[in-house]
Amino acid sequence: MARIRPRAARGQLAVGLWLVLLALLTVGLAVWVAGEIAGRHERENLDARLAGSLRAARAEFAGALTDAQLLAESLASSPSVQRALARRDAAAATAAVAERENPVALYAGGRRLAGSAEGPAGRDVLVVGQGGRVLGRVLASVPINAALAARL
């Protein structure tokens, strides 16, 4: 029966412990690298989803601005609005912009005749009468509110 000498046994034990430590370090490094790769992949996916949402919101807001532009152009071409601005008739101007979905304001002679111009964005259309004379302007706004937030 062969007997292992204590010094040799300690050397083998030390080598075994170093190999186990090296294996644990290798596994730990592999787990860390895999976590970093997964985290980077998740961030890239999140960035792509956010960019897509931002593009959709931008397109929807552009649509809201287009709606405001069409409303302003429609009012500017209305004979009743043109008469109200030419006469600077606040009552007729108020009747023309009553109950609109978007805030609309009518201006003539440098002052507001009717409506409100709330909202950080809007579309402004000049109202031109006969002979090319500027009668006033129509400002249709896009308010930042719950309806716009739901639309975006």
WOVEN-V372130 format. One line per field, one symbol per residue. ss: DSSP state (~ for helix, > for strand, _ for the rest). psi: psi as a letter, one per 20 degrees, with the letter a starting at -180 (. if undefined). burial: b if it has 24 or more other C-alpha atoms within 12 Angstrom, else e. Layout:
# WOVEN-V372130
ss=???
psi=???
burial=???
This chain:
# WOVEN-V372130
ss=_____~~~~~~~~~~~~~~~~~~~~~~~~~~~~~~~~~~~~~~~~~~~~~~~~~~~~~~~~~~~~~~~~~~~~~~~__~~~~~~~~~__~~~~~~~~______>>>>>__>>>>>_____>>>>>>>>_~~~_>>>>>>>>>___~~~~~~_
psi=ppppqhghghghggggghgggggggggggggggggggggggggggggggghghggggghghhhhhgggghgghghhiphhgggghhilohghgghhjqlqgqppqpqpkjqphqaqlqqiqapppqopaqjjpphbqpopqoqoahggghh.
burial=eeeeeeeeeeeeeeeeeeeeeeeeeeeeeeeeeeeeeeeeeeeeeeeeeeeeeeeeeeeebeebbeebbbbbbbbbbeebbbbbbbebbbeebbebbeeeebbbbbbbeeeebbbbbeeeebbbbbbbeeeeeebbbbbbbbbeeeeeeeee
